[in-house]
Amino acid sequence: MTTNVKIEELAKQGENAWGDRDVTINGYLAATPEEPLEDGYNYPLIDHNLNSMLVKSKNKLEGLEAGKWYDVEGRLDASKLQEMNVDSKAAVKESDKQPEAPKDIREFESTVKDVVDGDTIHLQKPVLGTTKIRLVSIDTPETNYQGDSQGYYAEEAKRQLQELLQQGEKVTVRVGEEPFDAYDRLLAIVWQEDTNMNKELILKGMAVPYFIYPNLYNFEEYGKAVVTAKEAGRGLWNPERPIDELPYEFRFNKRGGPDKYVGNHETKEYVEPEKWESVPIEERVFFFEESDAKKAGYSPQNEE
């Protein structure tokens, strides 16, 4: 027997208030996982007030679509804030009613708790139900991906972000169209006063642009920033110490090869995943599926 409970009620009472209890919740699926983590797949759900619940499953829950409301039956994890576990796809059912998407709020204030790596921070005060922030549309070298690190530049990117965003500093968090990734991190631009920290890391040569459709805010601005960093030989682009693999290149090589179609923002053409390097770094737009590229108005690159 499960208890019907609202995500907002769980968010208000917080960690350990409910214990390891079986519940049924209703939520809007903000994202579907691109790949599993070490403990399985993560499905972030939010309610109308943008409180969040991370639904975790050891196996991929086939057929779920981001942008729909679902009723989920699972077990709360008392040891972790706003997480629940499900046994199978049978525990997740599309809701009979499909109301409008949660309200559109874009900007929030908080303070920095700590820097996890070059493009991930934790906040003191939750934003949209989570304290985990992924700096959207940039990519920095990995400190720990499937047990491996990109070494010097991974640690250097983290160190420089720690200098930029020190503990207790006030920040503004600006959220795009798709607020969460599959790790239940909020995808956001982080501002410290008048400085866009996402862009700042690109200018310092510590990050590369990483635009995944449809989050294309600041595309031209970040493209110009990476060209500036390359021409100046900063960070990853230092000719005396160039990075071996770009961050997303490092990850997909660990997974067995590239898996996203890549569009050229200027020409509005796209190439198959294995030809990603043929698109200039400042023009790359990544698509999970070929159909997404076509929907965005891109055509297959003419190879004649």
Secondary structure, 3 states (H helix, E strand, C coil): CCEECCHHHHHHHCCCCCCCCEEEEEEEECCCCCCCECCEEEEEEECCCCCEEEEEECCCCCCCCCCCEEEEEEEECCCCCCEEECCCHHHEEECCCCCCCCCCCCEEEEEEEEEEECCEEEEEEEECCEEEEEECCEECCCCCECCECCCHHHHHHHHHHHHHCCCCCEEEEEEEEEEECCCCCEEEEEEECCEEHHHHHHHCCCCEECEECCCCCCHHHHHHHHHHHHHHCCHHHCCCCCCCCCHHHHHHHHCCCCCCEEEECCCCEEECHHHHHHCCHHHEEEECCHHHHHHCCCEECCCC
